[in-house]
Amino acid sequence: MNSRVKAVFLALPLLLLLADCAQNPVTGKQDFVMMSEAQELSLGLKADQEVKRQYPLYDLHGLAKYVDEVGQRMARQSHRNSLGYSFTVVDSAEINAFALPGGHVYITRGILAYLNSEAELAAVLGHEIGHVTARHSVRQMSAAQGADIALSIASIFSPALRNQGVQNVTSLLGNALLSGYGREHELEADHIGAEYMARVGYDTHAMIRVIGALKNQELFDAEAARQEGRAPRAYHGLFASHPDNDTRLKQVIADASRYGGGKLDDGRAAYLARTSGLVYGDNAHQGVIRAGHFYHDELGLALKLPERWSSANLPDKLVMSAPGEEARLEMTAQKKPAVTPQELLRRTLRIDAGETDISPINGLPAATLTARGRFFAVIYFGSQAWIFAGAARSPELLARHQETMRASVRSFHAMTDAERKLARPLVIKLITADTGTRFAELARVSPLGHNAEGYLRLINAMYPAGEPKPGQAVKVVE
């Protein structure tokens, strides 16, 4: 028995002494928990600070205030309405919403693009309030202590981190943030959220519409991934455990009707007005991907992406992947040190960098090297050192893809004035459909690329074959 295993067994009696049974505020039953409410609040506050440290917040003409108002209206119906709930919009293109212990609820601007009414927004927020109310995260942590919160939070928005680091997140809180709390807890959150929706006056069927929209988006991305030779993007647990035709969820929705519901307008017009101008996809502070190029207006840099490779613009890196994930090239940045690019490579890799190519790249100090079965490059630009690291599944695949990696690195350059115009983020705008409005026509002038028609149908909840009706407000991307 190794020392770590011994420590676990020695700690068990102490954990059992510290454990307690607390009454579930929803069911009235006793739940086995190892955390007081004060500890829950403290943990939630620390995790909230970590979220806000890692990810910028998002607002648009009072959108953040609007989301908080809808959330607070729902939270007042909570069985734990004394908690200081907060509702925060995170500036991420990921399609996500999640809650932390103590009442901290987050929703990304990415998911806001796929909602089409205030009632649907309330459904998402209500589901997350349900997790807080039933103390799902606390109950999960009582079964598996030691969540790596920082990594869990980073993984929510970074699919690459999910693949590379999630194996280190052994606690169920970490896994819950990534993929949900399990079928029964997710259904319980639906039940609670639907009850709160009905008490406020929203039509609880909006919850089913949200599930349909997210399922369609997931299926669409799976097909797009197949066409592009990449893995489908990881999908957060928000409603993810529901099958397409879920009789149990329908029963939950029906049961919630006894609390009222349907008294309020679904708030479609108000919601669409609030989200007109919403950034769609990458935002300027993170750089944008356009027509096979990466542009970062704030930093003034650009480069050409490898042809037929997929690209993911993550908060801390740009990841380029060959078809079939045969090879990968990542670009990160750090503060430029007072040494040459060649010396930085030597220090970073702890190897002899004598065979390094130190030819400038588009007038910029640079160094490139292949060593230890990997490809490396450093470019100095402004106050940053831009570091490229390439790898492949085998030496043969590295040899096959190395020149493609090198070509992308050597395309790195200072942006031109013409490129700065291309670096602007895409935004959602509203138009009014007429008798001739068709998504195929809208897609022809859309900047969304060859899948534009599908994306436009998705954000308008008309996937896979719906068409706008004359006079209807339609979301487009410009």
Sequence and secondary structure as in RCSB ss.txt:
>XXXX:A:sequence
MNSRVKAVFLALPLLLLLADCAQNPVTGKQDFVMMSEAQELSLGLKADQEVKRQYPLYDLHGLAKYVDEVGQRMA
RQSHRNSLGYSFTVVDSAEINAFALPGGHVYITRGILAYLNSEAELAAVLGHEIGHVTARHSVRQMSAAQGADIA
LSIASIFSPALRNQGVQNVTSLLGNALLSGYGREHELEADHIGAEYMARVGYDTHAMIRVIGALKNQELFDAEAA
RQEGRAPRAYHGLFASHPDNDTRLKQVIADASRYGGGKLDDGRAAYLARTSGLVYGDNAHQGVIRAGHFYHDELG
LALKLPERWSSANLPDKLVMSAPGEEARLEMTAQKKPAVTPQELLRRTLRIDAGETDISPINGLPAATLTARGRF
FAVIYFGSQAWIFAGAARSPELLARHQETMRASVRSFHAMTDAERKLARPLVIKLITADTGTRFAELARVSPLGH
NAEGYLRLINAMYPAGEPKPGQAVKVVE
>XXXX:A:secstr
  HHHHHHHHHHHHHHHH EEEE TTT  EEEES  HHHHHHHHHHHHHHHHHHS B  STTHHHHHHHHHHHHH
TTSTTTTS  EEEEE   S  EEEETTTEEEEEHHHHTT  SHHHHHHHHHHHHHHHHTTHHHHHHHHS    HH
HHHHHHH HHHHHHHGGG  SHHHHHHHH S HHHHHHHHHHHHHHHHHHT  TTHHHHHHHHHHHHHHHHHHHH
HHHTS      STTTT  SS HHHHHHHHHHGGG    S   HHHHHHHHTT EESS GGG EEETTEEEETTTT
EEEE  TT EEEE SS EEEE GGG EEEEEEEEE  SS HHHHHHHHHTS  TT B   BTTB EEEEEETTEE
EEEEEETTEEEEEEEEESSHHHHHHHHHHHHHHHHT EE  HHHHHHTS EEEEEEE  TT  HHHHHHT TTGG
GHHHHHHHHTT TTT    TT EEEEE 
